[in-house]
Amino acid sequence: MISELYQQAAVPMVFTKNKRDEFLISIRKQKNQQILLRKRIKLYGAESKNDPSIQEDIFGSAQINSQKQENHSLTSDEIYTKYREAYDDFYDILNKQEWENLAPVIKDLRLCISDAKNGLPGKVLIDMNIVPHLISLLSPQFSTYQILQAEIAWLLANLSAGTGEDTRYLVEQNIIGTLAQCLRSTDCQDLYENAMWSLANIAGDNDLSYRDAIIKEGALDLIVRVLATTPKTILFYRIAAWLFSNLLRGSPYPSFDKIEKTFASLAHLVEYKDDTIQQHSLLSLVYLTDEAKETHFKRIIQNNLLKKLISYLVITENKSPEEKHSEEKIVINTLKVIRNFLKGSHEFRINLNFIQIIKALPDLLIKGSSALKNEVCIVLCHMMTNDFEDIDFLSEYDVHITLLDIAFREDEETKTQAVNALYWFLMGSNLDDFEELLEKGLLEILMQNLQSTYSRLVESSLRTLYKTLEHGDNLNENARQGAGINSLALKILENTWLCIIENFQNHSEENIRIISGELLDRFFPIENNSS
């Protein structure tokens, strides 16, 4: 019966052995090969997903203590020899329909395109007409050959991580429907994980129609149901979290009715003590809150996710650079979710624990990378935009002083975000905090940043300088009575800094010309300049 079914679905062999050799020779001559993105090897390393070295506690931590890998250090000649042999064996077995002997051959084909150094481009399998056979062998009729199907799905997972053309070809071969069927029918965990991996790669393509097709096939709902049952392996949770993040990304985002069941799953995944799972789970929450939709906010609140997020606003000391980078990704994604809530209505903002957030931010500003400091500054801007009462709490933790130091020392983009945050701080700060900023060099730092070639920093510094000079009016009794320019404006004149501002009247960007003009008109009228 299986033989008859396969004959009906089989794809004719269009490559003779001579043509196979000609094709391989042409591939070897291509010096600029487009090598496959081997995400499984790069991110997770373990060649065997049943590796006993994976120790896990479903309710606690889960780590891969060692990585069992096969030899991926083959020479180019060894790769081509292995591929020729595997190609011939593949079609010999196909003709004889000896399915029980096919799994090792599929593994060899996978290794040929997955070798980290000398691997063949995945297009080899496409151009030599192997892929349609592989997809046919994933049908339920071959479900008794679980090891074979798991190997095929793994090979397709690596192939689907290749170029956009590779992915499009796979989609045209109905790989999405076939993989969704695997999720519905298989009880083989290896096959299930590899099918999810393939779908995650496909969903991550720039063409959002693939993402929509996967959701339409019911793959998302299937995985949600499986996650709600018995505990799974660490790898399963990692792949599921990654698949979620790819299925929930992209604009326009999927409609709420298609993804509403994911919130409960994410509430579970985000608690898992594994950096990879948390990163992708939090990234999913970023996508779910990006549009500040009421339905999404309510579901996140109902699943108690906001309270869980605060615990991730921590940078641990004495970690390796790689561990710190991974930890910062978690913190950054958490901050992005908080930022999205801050962009929402007051009804949802009040669910954030502002005091706990504010307590966590100074440490992140001091210890974090530039990328993390950027995100903290953006969150601070949103906090102060919505409620100036938060500024009193910020000053208690010397956040304004830390921001000033960042505006002086960091890269141009990070300086820009810090200056933006200082602008909003000045909008609601008291006179004591303002004087403290002046003592620490606020005016000097702003004038220094105005000499940058980075337009965003220049524009932000001009806005903040305008606000600084407004506060300067309150420092000078004569200025408040309209008897002259304020002391800060006078300091600019005395240090011959005015020409810096005047030069912006000829700037190429309109916003900079407008702000500098308003600043000159307000604080440096012509009669004062001439005096």
Secondary structure, DSSP 8 states (H G I E B T S, - for coil): -HHHHHHHH-------HHHHHHHHHHHHT-SS------HIIIII--S-TT-TTEEE-TTSBEEE-S---------HHHHHHHHHHHHHHHHHHHHHT-GGGTHHHHHHHHHHHH-TTT---THHHHHTT-HHHHHHTTSGGGTT-HHHHHHHHHHHHHHTTS-HHHHHHHHHTTHHHHHHHHHHH---HHHHHHHHHHHHHHHTSS-HHHHHHHHHTTHHHHHHHHHTSS---HHHHHHHHHHHHHHS-SSS---HHHHTTHHHHHHHHTTSB-HHHHHHHHHHHHHHHTT--HHHHHHHHHTTHHHHHGGG----SS--HHHHHHHHHHHHHHHHHHHHHHTS-HHHHTTS-HHHHHHHHHHHHHHS-HHHHHHHHHHHHHHHHH-TTHHHHHHHTTHHHHHHHHHHHS-HHHHHHHHHHHHHHHHH--HHHHHHHHHTTHHHHHHHHTT-S-HHHHHHHHHHHHHHHHHHHTT-HHHHTTSS--HHHHHHHHTT-HHHHHHGGG-SSHHHHHHHHHHHHHHS-HHHHH-
